[in-house]
Amino acid sequence: MTTRAQAKAATREALIQAGLDLFERHGTEGPSLDAICEHAGRTRGAFYVHFADREAFMVAVMSTILHRYVATIVQSGDPGADLGRTVDAFTEFATQQHRTEPGPQLRLLLEGTRTSKAVREAFVRLIRGSTDTLTAVVSQGQAHGTVRTDLDARQVAELLVALVLGVLAMLETGVADTATVQALRTAILTAIAASPSPA
């Protein structure tokens, strides 16, 4: 990546991070574009180089949250990988992220889907993509005899995506701590694990 491209990427990242910071403090409809640009240390001109309008910016910010918590972790799983490792990757990331960057990010995401059709559509695309990938992981587990074959792979994937969102809500509201998250992880994997073959 060239220095110019690096500077451009850094500007975009600074604006998105400013959006995350200010949306957490004031809600998605509170901060003005001027406030976001000032917080990022960038100009309005720089903003419009990267985003057509406020809604496009909202989609980018909310997609960042989704990628951090759902898409990046779930879709990084190789469909041939062990399902337990895929779930472990998410639970470890979610609890670590919550410890280092606590904040109402799930609330912001849901608020964004309520106020913006484009954000809602981005949310649906990412959730469906994550579910598709997890379905492949579950199917592979079934083929290797580690996941129950009497369960529908798509439904198991949807359950796991729901678990992801539920874990985030529990962490953000203080209902659960990392020990609870680990217990949930063990419970769900035990429920879908294939029984050992009789000797």
SETORBA-642049 format. One record per residue (C-alpha): residue number from 1; x, y, z. Coordinates in nm, 2 decimals. Example, Ala and Ser with C-alpha at 12.3 -4.5 7.8 and 13.67 -1.06 7.14 Angstrom:
BEGIN
+-----+--------+--------+--------+
! num !     c1 !     c2 !     c3 !
+-----+--------+--------+--------+
!   1 !   1.23 !  -0.45 !   0.78 !
!   2 !   1.37 !  -0.11 !   0.71 !
+-----+--------+--------+--------+
This chain:
BEGIN
+-----+--------+--------+--------+
! num !     c1 !     c2 !     c3 !
+-----+--------+--------+--------+
!   1 !   0.00 !   0.00 !   0.00 !
!   2 !   0.14 !   0.34 !  -0.09 !
!   3 !   0.17 !   0.63 !   0.15 !
!   4 !  -0.12 !   0.81 !  -0.01 !
!   5 !  -0.34 !   0.50 !   0.01 !
!   6 !  -0.23 !   0.45 !   0.37 !
!   7 !  -0.32 !   0.81 !   0.45 !
!   8 !  -0.66 !   0.77 !   0.29 !
!   9 !  -0.73 !   0.45 !   0.48 !
!  10 !  -0.62 !   0.62 !   0.80 !
!  11 !  -0.86 !   0.90 !   0.74 !
!  12 !  -1.15 !   0.67 !   0.68 !
!  13 !  -1.06 !   0.47 !   0.99 !
!  14 !  -1.04 !   0.79 !   1.20 !
!  15 !  -1.38 !   0.90 !   1.09 !
!  16 !  -1.54 !   0.56 !   1.16 !
!  17 !  -1.38 !   0.55 !   1.51 !
!  18 !  -1.50 !   0.91 !   1.58 !
!  19 !  -1.85 !   0.79 !   1.48 !
!  20 !  -1.83 !   0.50 !   1.72 !
!  21 !  -1.70 !   0.72 !   2.00 !
!  22 !  -1.97 !   0.99 !   1.96 !
!  23 !  -2.26 !   0.75 !   1.88 !
!  24 !  -2.18 !   0.57 !   2.20 !
!  25 !  -2.20 !   0.89 !   2.40 !
!  26 !  -2.48 !   1.07 !   2.22 !
!  27 !  -2.67 !   0.81 !   2.02 !
!  28 !  -2.68 !   0.77 !   1.64 !
!  29 !  -2.88 !   1.08 !   1.57 !
!  30 !  -2.70 !   1.31 !   1.81 !
!  31 !  -2.36 !   1.41 !   1.67 !
!  32 !  -2.34 !   1.65 !   1.38 !
!  33 !  -2.11 !   1.58 !   1.09 !
!  34 !  -1.90 !   1.88 !   1.20 !
!  35 !  -1.86 !   1.72 !   1.55 !
!  36 !  -1.77 !   1.38 !   1.39 !
!  37 !  -1.51 !   1.55 !   1.17 !
!  38 !  -1.37 !   1.75 !   1.46 !
!  39 !  -1.34 !   1.45 !   1.68 !
!  40 !  -1.16 !   1.26 !   1.40 !
!  41 !  -0.93 !   1.56 !   1.33 !
!  42 !  -1.05 !   1.57 !   0.97 !
!  43 !  -1.24 !   1.81 !   0.75 !
!  44 !  -1.59 !   1.78 !   0.60 !
!  45 !  -1.42 !   1.76 !   0.26 !
!  46 !  -1.23 !   1.45 !   0.38 !
!  47 !  -1.55 !   1.31 !   0.51 !
!  48 !  -1.72 !   1.34 !   0.16 !
!  49 !  -1.42 !   1.17 !  -0.01 !
!  50 !  -1.51 !   0.86 !   0.18 !
!  51 !  -1.89 !   0.88 !   0.23 !
!  52 !  -2.16 !   1.01 !   0.00 !
!  53 !  -2.38 !   1.12 !   0.30 !
!  54 !  -2.45 !   1.06 !   0.66 !
!  55 !  -2.65 !   0.74 !   0.59 !
!  56 !  -2.35 !   0.59 !   0.40 !
!  57 !  -2.13 !   0.68 !   0.70 !
!  58 !  -2.38 !   0.51 !   0.93 !
!  59 !  -2.37 !   0.19 !   0.72 !
!  60 !  -1.99 !   0.20 !   0.75 !
!  61 !  -1.99 !   0.25 !   1.12 !
!  62 !  -2.25 !  -0.02 !   1.19 !
!  63 !  -2.08 !  -0.26 !   0.95 !
!  64 !  -1.77 !  -0.21 !   1.15 !
!  65 !  -1.95 !  -0.32 !   1.46 !
!  66 !  -2.10 !  -0.62 !   1.29 !
!  67 !  -1.77 !  -0.72 !   1.14 !
!  68 !  -1.60 !  -0.70 !   1.48 !
!  69 !  -1.86 !  -0.91 !   1.66 !
!  70 !  -2.01 !  -1.14 !   1.40 !
!  71 !  -1.88 !  -1.15 !   1.04 !
!  72 !  -1.51 !  -1.14 !   1.10 !
!  73 !  -1.51 !  -1.41 !   1.37 !
!  74 !  -1.77 !  -1.64 !   1.22 !
!  75 !  -1.67 !  -1.60 !   0.86 !
!  76 !  -1.30 !  -1.66 !   0.94 !
!  77 !  -1.39 !  -2.02 !   1.02 !
!  78 !  -1.28 !  -2.26 !   0.75 !
!  79 !  -1.59 !  -2.48 !   0.66 !
!  80 !  -1.36 !  -2.77 !   0.72 !
!  81 !  -1.26 !  -2.65 !   1.07 !
!  82 !  -1.39 !  -2.78 !   1.40 !
!  83 !  -1.72 !  -2.61 !   1.51 !
!  84 !  -1.59 !  -2.59 !   1.87 !
!  85 !  -1.29 !  -2.38 !   1.75 !
!  86 !  -1.52 !  -2.15 !   1.55 !
!  87 !  -1.74 !  -2.09 !   1.86 !
!  88 !  -1.43 !  -2.06 !   2.08 !
!  89 !  -1.29 !  -1.79 !   1.85 !
!  90 !  -1.61 !  -1.59 !   1.88 !
!  91 !  -1.65 !  -1.62 !   2.26 !
!  92 !  -1.29 !  -1.53 !   2.32 !
!  93 !  -1.31 !  -1.23 !   2.09 !
!  94 !  -1.64 !  -1.11 !   2.24 !
!  95 !  -1.53 !  -1.13 !   2.60 !
!  96 !  -1.19 !  -0.97 !   2.52 !
!  97 !  -1.35 !  -0.69 !   2.32 !
!  98 !  -1.60 !  -0.63 !   2.60 !
!  99 !  -1.31 !  -0.60 !   2.85 !
! 100 !  -1.10 !  -0.36 !   2.64 !
! 101 !  -1.38 !  -0.16 !   2.47 !
! 102 !  -1.70 !  -0.18 !   2.68 !
! 103 !  -1.99 !   0.02 !   2.54 !
! 104 !  -2.34 !   0.00 !   2.40 !
! 105 !  -2.24 !  -0.12 !   2.06 !
! 106 !  -2.52 !  -0.37 !   2.02 !
! 107 !  -2.77 !  -0.10 !   2.12 !
! 108 !  -2.62 !   0.13 !   1.86 !
! 109 !  -2.64 !  -0.13 !   1.60 !
! 110 !  -3.01 !  -0.20 !   1.67 !
! 111 !  -3.08 !   0.18 !   1.68 !
! 112 !  -2.91 !   0.21 !   1.34 !
! 113 !  -3.12 !  -0.06 !   1.19 !
! 114 !  -3.43 !   0.11 !   1.32 !
! 115 !  -3.35 !   0.46 !   1.18 !
! 116 !  -3.18 !   0.36 !   0.85 !
! 117 !  -3.30 !   0.13 !   0.57 !
! 118 !  -2.94 !   0.11 !   0.44 !
! 119 !  -2.81 !   0.01 !   0.78 !
! 120 !  -3.09 !  -0.25 !   0.82 !
! 121 !  -3.01 !  -0.40 !   0.47 !
! 122 !  -2.63 !  -0.42 !   0.56 !
! 123 !  -2.72 !  -0.59 !   0.89 !
! 124 !  -2.94 !  -0.85 !   0.71 !
! 125 !  -2.67 !  -0.92 !   0.45 !
! 126 !  -2.40 !  -0.97 !   0.71 !
! 127 !  -2.61 !  -1.19 !   0.93 !
! 128 !  -2.72 !  -1.40 !   0.63 !
! 129 !  -2.36 !  -1.43 !   0.52 !
! 130 !  -2.25 !  -1.53 !   0.86 !
! 131 !  -2.53 !  -1.79 !   0.88 !
! 132 !  -2.44 !  -1.93 !   0.54 !
! 133 !  -2.08 !  -1.98 !   0.66 !
! 134 !  -2.18 !  -2.13 !   0.99 !
! 135 !  -2.41 !  -2.37 !   0.80 !
! 136 !  -2.12 !  -2.50 !   0.61 !
! 137 !  -1.92 !  -2.54 !   0.93 !
! 138 !  -2.20 !  -2.73 !   1.09 !
! 139 !  -2.25 !  -2.95 !   0.78 !
! 140 !  -1.88 !  -3.03 !   0.78 !
! 141 !  -1.91 !  -3.13 !   1.15 !
! 142 !  -2.20 !  -3.36 !   1.07 !
! 143 !  -2.00 !  -3.52 !   0.79 !
! 144 !  -1.71 !  -3.58 !   1.03 !
! 145 !  -1.94 !  -3.72 !   1.30 !
! 146 !  -1.88 !  -3.44 !   1.55 !
! 147 !  -2.22 !  -3.27 !   1.52 !
! 148 !  -2.56 !  -3.44 !   1.56 !
! 149 !  -2.70 !  -3.54 !   1.22 !
! 150 !  -3.06 !  -3.53 !   1.34 !
! 151 !  -3.04 !  -3.15 !   1.35 !
! 152 !  -3.09 !  -2.92 !   1.05 !
! 153 !  -2.75 !  -2.75 !   0.98 !
! 154 !  -2.92 !  -2.42 !   0.89 !
! 155 !  -3.12 !  -2.41 !   1.21 !
! 156 !  -2.81 !  -2.48 !   1.42 !
! 157 !  -2.63 !  -2.20 !   1.24 !
! 158 !  -2.92 !  -1.96 !   1.31 !
! 159 !  -2.91 !  -2.07 !   1.67 !
! 160 !  -2.54 !  -1.99 !   1.69 !
! 161 !  -2.59 !  -1.65 !   1.53 !
! 162 !  -2.87 !  -1.58 !   1.78 !
! 163 !  -2.63 !  -1.69 !   2.06 !
! 164 !  -2.37 !  -1.44 !   1.93 !
! 165 !  -2.62 !  -1.15 !   1.95 !
! 166 !  -2.75 !  -1.28 !   2.29 !
! 167 !  -2.40 !  -1.30 !   2.43 !
! 168 !  -2.34 !  -0.94 !   2.33 !
! 169 !  -2.66 !  -0.82 !   2.49 !
! 170 !  -2.58 !  -1.01 !   2.81 !
! 171 !  -2.23 !  -0.87 !   2.83 !
! 172 !  -2.33 !  -0.51 !   2.75 !
! 173 !  -2.61 !  -0.51 !   3.01 !
! 174 !  -2.40 !  -0.68 !   3.28 !
! 175 !  -2.63 !  -0.99 !   3.29 !
! 176 !  -2.34 !  -1.21 !   3.21 !
! 177 !  -1.97 !  -1.22 !   3.27 !
! 178 !  -1.69 !  -1.41 !   3.10 !
! 179 !  -1.76 !  -1.72 !   3.31 !
! 180 !  -2.12 !  -1.72 !   3.21 !
! 181 !  -2.03 !  -1.69 !   2.84 !
! 182 !  -1.79 !  -1.98 !   2.87 !
! 183 !  -2.07 !  -2.19 !   3.03 !
! 184 !  -2.31 !  -2.10 !   2.75 !
! 185 !  -2.05 !  -2.20 !   2.50 !
! 186 !  -2.00 !  -2.54 !   2.66 !
! 187 !  -2.38 !  -2.59 !   2.69 !
! 188 !  -2.45 !  -2.52 !   2.33 !
! 189 !  -2.17 !  -2.74 !   2.20 !
! 190 !  -2.27 !  -3.02 !   2.43 !
! 191 !  -2.63 !  -3.00 !   2.30 !
! 192 !  -2.53 !  -3.03 !   1.93 !
! 193 !  -2.24 !  -3.27 !   1.97 !
! 194 !  -2.28 !  -3.62 !   1.83 !
! 195 !  -2.30 !  -3.90 !   2.08 !
! 196 !  -1.98 !  -4.11 !   2.09 !
! 197 !  -2.01 !  -4.43 !   1.89 !
! 198 !  -2.05 !  -4.74 !   2.11 !
! 199 !  -1.73 !  -4.94 !   2.15 !
+-----+--------+--------+--------+
